Amino acid sequence: MAPASATFSLSMQILGLTLCSLSLLCSAFTSQDYSDALEKSILFFEGQRSGKLPSNQRLTWRGDSGLSDGSSYHVDLVGGYYDAGDNVKFGLPMAFTTTMLAWSVIEFGSSMHNQVENAKSAIRWSTDYLLKAATATPGTLYVQVADPNMDHRCWERPEDMDTPRNVYKVSTQNPGSDVAAETAAALAAASIVFKDSDPSYASILLKTAMKVFDFADKYRGAYSDSLNSVVCPFYCSYSGYQDELLWGASWLHRASQNSSYMSYIQSNGHVLGADDDDYSFSWDDKRAGTKVLLSKAFLEKNTQEFQLYKSHSDNYICSLIPGTSRFQAQYTPGGLFYKASESNLQYVTTTSFLLLTYAKYLSSKGGVATCGSSTVTAENLIALAKKQVDYILGNNPAKMSYMVGFGQKYPQHVHHRGSSLPSIRAHPGHISCNDGLQQYLNSGSPNPNVLVGAIVGGPDNRDNFADDRNNYQQSEPATYINAPFVGAVAFFSG
């Protein structure tokens, strides 16, 4: 009979994922390589900026855009980020992106060295916008700019766009607890980032986060029920709003240390998903991330109220580890975590981030993850995360980096309007909606503007990748793919 507790060796832990017996493949990248990837993963966000660009803008092929966003509704909604390869500002993924960028700095900022200020600038570009969206009108949160159905029918540079810039909101009458609670999470997490360097800004972020969370909690409902085809199928709240309420409360608890949020988590956790085991973490579903976030207090301070979250975090982690009794994840033949045919790398980057963050929490007191009768160490989690990060950067069957501008071989036909059309400087004349579709979307030429640092949707479940602009499932980048990768690659850059 096997002993009650058996530690999985490194080779067992990645059995079926990759053969790493020769350290050559395992150490494909140096700390300098990871530092380069970190710099580029943050630089990408400059390519997604909406609004008036600053004088220190480094991706100089981009120009100002969306300068009148909100004006027809008498609100200032200039700024923020385009979510992916289009020109829409979607509030739910933007807020999640912001939360994950902030969490990356909170956990791994000490490894970012000269890039930490760029990371904070990327966060602030979003939080400045989210503050406006949250405070412009009482009892209202502005959650989207542009009609996505109209936008997606065009292929235009953001600097040229002439599609409708409609504004969408949630309110006391038409609630959106999911997008509001995620916005509260983003502002609360960012308040931790700026607490020392800009305490007055941090205070504004935290106070606004509290108000937005109260709004989310008091007026309950899913934003997709209020806004329907404007947000669906693009960013439907498939998981409901309960997970965001617990996630938002967890961030407010960490940022404020206010005991009322501890009470809220204890009183409401069981109806908001605390007892659920969920095996993905994304802009839509926050349950796994919440478990890991709350496990910190138990692992580092032995806060007994949060022991439940440590147990569920273990269940999530064990689901990723081959050979454990709870293993259920799918990996490609080349060893990539595989969750979905569309934009799969978003799940790879969030999973890698949670593996490394949980490893950090476990290491604080020499803890382990319990998988039935076995245990998994922090080192095992780090090894699995490294495999995923290295795969993205080029250590894969195709020998291709899935980060644009990193390595010798990377995607050239990225599904991204601004990158695929001539820049405003190279071609000052207006390029219309239809001209963009006919001349550039379907062109076989590489994108003229390199969207440095962009991580695309990635390969399929057999490690195959089509470098095809029309295959948006594989070739489209997104802010929420990059945001957790910033923290993960910072860990390895050391």
N, C-alpha and C positions, 0 to 999 in steps of 0.2 A: 504494500500500500504506500502511495506517495506521501511524503511528509505534508503536514498541514500548510506549510508555507515554503514555496520553492521559488527562488528568484530566477526569472528568465534571463538567460545569457543573451548577449548581443546577437549572437548568430541565430539563436532561437527566435528572438524578437523580430528579426527581419527575414526569417525563413519564408520563402515563396515570393519575397519582394525583390531581392537582388542578391547576387553573389559578390560579397565584398571581402573574400578571403585575402585577396591581394590589395593592400592599402592604396594602390595607385588610383583606382577608380573612386575610392571613398574620399580621397583628399584631392579631388579634381580642382578645387579652388583654394586660393590663399586668402588670408585676411584682407589683403589689398584688393583682391577681386570682389570680396563681399563689400568692402568699403565703396568701391566703384559702383556696384549694384545698388547700394544704399543711396548714394548721391543721385543716381539716375531714377530710382523709384520715387524719390521726392520731387525731382525736377519735372516729372510727368505732370504733376498737378498744375504747373504753370501753363501747360498746353490745354487744360480744361477750364481755365479761368474765364468767367464772364464779367463784363463791366469794364471800367477804366483801368488799363494796365499801368503798373507803376514804372518808374524810370529804371529800376533794377531788374526788369523782366528779362530772363535769360533765354527763353525760347522766343527769339525775336521775329520769327515768321508769323506769330500771332499778333493781332491788333485788337483795338477796343471793340466791344460788341455789347448789345443789349443795354445801351445807355439810357433808354427810356422805359425799361422794364418797370411796370407798376404804375406809370404816370397816368394812364387813362383811367385808373382806378383811384387816383389821388394818393398813392402810397409809393414810397421809394423801395423798390425791390431790385436795385442795381447790384451786381456782384454775384458771389457764389460760384458754383461749379456746374458745368454741363456734365451729366452723369457718365456718358460713354461716347459713342461716335456720332451723336445727334446734337441738337441745339436746344434741348429741353432742360429746364431746371426742376428736377423731381425732388421733392422735399424728403421723402423717406430714405432713399439711398444716400442722399447728401448728408443727412443727419447721421446715419450709420457710419458712413465714411469718416465723418468728423470724430465720432466716438472712438473708432478704431485707430485713427491717427493719434488721438490724445492718449489712448491706452498704450500705444506703441511707445510714445515718449515717456509716459509714466513708468513703464516697466523696464524699458531698454534705452532710455535717453542717455544714460551714462556711457553707453557703448557707441553713441552716435558721433561723439567728438565734434568735429567742425561742421557737422550737418544738423546739429540740434536746432540751430536758429532757423535754418531753412524748413525744418519740420514744423517748427512753431509758426512760421509764416504761412505754411500750407494750412494749418489749423485755423489761424486767425482769418484767413481769406474767407473761410466758411463761417466761422462764428460771427464775424461782423455782419454777414448776410442773415444768419439765423436770428440774431438779435433784432434786426429790423423786421423780419417776418413775424417775430413773436410779440413785438411791442407796438407796432404801427397802429393797431386798432384793438381796443379793449374787447375781451371775450372772443378773440379771433386769432387764428394762426394761419398765415399764408403758406401754402404747402406746394405750390407749383406755378411756374411761369412757362407758358406756351401750350398750345393744343398739340399733343403728340401725334394724333392721327394726321393732322395737316403737316406737321414738321416732317414726319417720316415719308411723306409723298414727295419730298424735295431733297435735292442733294446740293446744299449751299454752304458756303463758308459762314461761320457765325458773324463775321464782319459784314456780310452781305444780306443776311436773312431778312426776308420780307413776308414771312409767314406770320399768322396771328400770334401775338404775344399775350394771349389771354391769361388772366390771373385766377387761381383757384384757392379756396380757403376752407378750413373747417371752423366750426363755431359752436356755440351752445345749442343751436337748433340742429345743426348738421355736424355731429361730433366726429372726431378722428383720434381716438385715444392712442392708437398705434403710432401714428406720425408725431403726435404731440409728446408722448412719453419718450420716443426716441430722440426728439429734439431736446427734451429735458436732460436725457442721458448725455447727449453731446455737449451741451452747455456745462453740465456738472463736471464731466470728465475734463473738459478744457479748463475749467476753473482751477483744477489741481495743477495743470501744466503751467499756468500763468501766476500761480499763487505767490511765488518768490520774486519773479522778474517784473511783474506788473500787478501788484495787489489790488489796485483800484479796478482794473479791468476784470480781474478774477472775481471780485466781489459782485460786479454787475452780472457776470455770467452766472454765478451761483444763485443770486436773488431771482434772476429771470428764470433759471431752471426750476426753482421751487414753484414759481407762479404757473409756469407752463405745465408742470407735473400736476398741480392741483386741478388745473383745467382738464387735463387728460383723465384724471381719476373721477372728477365730479360729473363730467358729461361723457358718459361711456358709449362707445360705438366704434365700429371699424370704418376707417376713412374710405375704403372701397365701397361701402354701402352708401356713403354720402356722395361720392364723386363718380362712381360707376365707370363708364367707358373712358373717362379722362385719365384714370390711373390703371385700369385693367384693359388688357392683360399685362401691361408693362410692369407695374409694381403693385399688383394686388396684394392685399394683406391676407395671404392664404392661411397663415397660422393663427389668425385672429389678433386681438389687441392685448390679451391677457399677458403674453410673454413680455411685451414692451412695458407694461405697467410694473412688473416685478423687476425688470432690467433697469428701468428709470429710477425706481425706489432704491435699488442696490447702488447705483452711482451716486445718488443724493446722499445715501448713508455714508459712503466712502468720502465724498467731497466735503460734507458738512459736519460729520460726526454728531449730528443731531439725533438724539435718542428716539425721536418720533418716527424716523424712518426704520429703525430697528423694530419698533412696535408694529409699523405697517407691514413689514416683511413677515413678521411672526404671525400677525393676524390674518393676512391675506394670501400668504405664500401658497397655501394648499389649494386655493381656488384659482391661482394664477400660474400654475404649472410647476410648483416646487416638487411635486411627487412624480412628475413625468420624466421618463428617460427619452431623450431625443438625441439623434445621432448626426445632426448637421447644424451648422452655425452660419447665418447669412443675414443679409439686409432684412429678410422677412422673419426669420425664426431666431430668437435670442436665448432660448432655453439653455443650451449647452454653455454658452458664454456666461450666463448669469450664475450657473452652478459653480463654474471655475472662479468667477469674480468673488462670490460669497465664501468659497472654501478658504480663501486667504486668511480670514479672521480666525477660523478654526485651526488651520495649520500653523499659523504664526503666533496666535495669541490664545489658542485653546478656548475660543468663544464657543461654548457648548451649543448655543442656539443655532449654530451654523454647521453642526456635524452632519446633518442631513445632506447638505450641499456637497460636502466632501465625498460622501458615499455615492451620490449621483454623478459627481465628477469622475470618480473611479469607474463607474459603469460606462460613461462616455469614452474615457481613455482606453479602457479594456476592449471596447468594441473595435478599436483601431489596430490592436496588437495581435498579429497572427499567433495561433497556438494557445491563446487564453480561452477560457470557457465562454466568454462573452463576445468573442471575435465575430464580427459580421460585416466589416467593411469590404469594399471591392477595390482591387488594385489592377492596373494594367499589367501586361507581361513585363514592361520596363520598370514597374514599381511605382507608378503614379497613383495616388489616391483618386478614385473615380466615383463621382456621385451623380452627374447629370450630363446629358449630351450637349446642353447649351451652357456656355461659359463655365465649364467645369473648374477652371483654375481659381474661381472665387472660393470654392469649397476647399481647395488645396491650401490657399493662403490663410484662410480663417482657421483651418485645422492645424496648420503648422504653428500659427500664433498661439493657439490654446495649448498645444503640446509644450511649447517652450515656456509659456507663462505658468502652467501647472508644474512643470519641472522646477521652475524657480521657487514657487511656493513650497513644494515638497522639500526642496534642498535646504530651506531655511531651518528646518528642525530634523533633517535626516529622515523625512517621511518616505513612504512608498505608496503606490496605488495597489489596492487589493482587488485581485481578479479571481474570485472564487477561492480556491485553495492555493493560488499563486500570487506572487507580488511582482510588480514592475517598478523599476527604479527610475529616478530622474534621468540618469544617463541613457536609459533605453528610449525615453521620450525624445531626448535631444537627438539621438541617432536617427530616429524615424523622421523628425522634423528636418534634419539636415538632408536626408535622402530626397525629401520633397522640394526643398529650396534648391538643391543642386540640380534636380531634374529640370526645374523651371529655367535655370541659368544655362543649361546645355548638356548636362550629364545624363543623356537619354538616348534611346535607340536611334533617333533621327540626328543626333549631334547638333541640335538646333536650340538656340536660346529662344525662349518665349517672351523675353523682355526685349523690346525694340531698342536697338542701339547698344546692346551689350553682347560682346563676343563677336566672332567672325561671321556667324550665320544666324540671322534672325528674320522675322516676318517682314516682307516688303510691301505687301498689299493689304494694309491694315484698314479695317472697316471704320473709317473716321473721316468725317467731312472735311474738317480743317486741314488734316494731314494730307488728304488725297487730292485736294484742289490746289492750284497754284496760289501762293501766298499773295496777300494784298499788296505787298511790295513788288513782287515779281510780275503781278498782273493787276494793276490798279483798277481796271475796268470791272464793272459789275458782271458777275457770272450768274445767270438766271437759274431758277429751279430746274427747268427741263434741260438746259445746256449742261448743267452739272450731272444730271442723270445719264444723258446720252454720251457725253464726252469723257467723263471722269469716273463715275461709279463702275462702269463696265470696261474701263480701259485696262489693258494688260500691262501697262507701264507701272513701275514701282511708285509708291507715294513720293511726291516731290519734297515734302517736308517731313523730316524724321521726328516722330513723336517720341523723343528719347525717354526711356524708362517705362513706357507703357507695357503692361503685361496683358496679353491677349487672352481670348477664351480658352485656347489650348487644344491639345490633341484629343482624339476619341478613345474609346476603351481598348483599342488595339494599338495605341501609340501613333496613330496616323493623323497627320495634320495637313489640311488644304490651305495653302497660302493664297487665299482667294478673297477678294474684297466683298464679294456677294455672299460668302459663307460667314454671316455675322456670328453664328453660333461659335465659331472657332477663331475668327479674326478680329472680333471687336474687343477693344479694351474697356475698362470701366474703373471708376475711382475706387469702388469697393473691392476690386481685385487687388489693387495696389496698397490700399491703406494698411491692412494687417501684415502685408509683406514687408512694409517699412520696419515694423518691430522685429519680425523674424530675421530679416537679413542683418539688422543692426546687431542682434545677438551674436551672429557669427563673425561680424566684422571686428568684434571685440573692443 
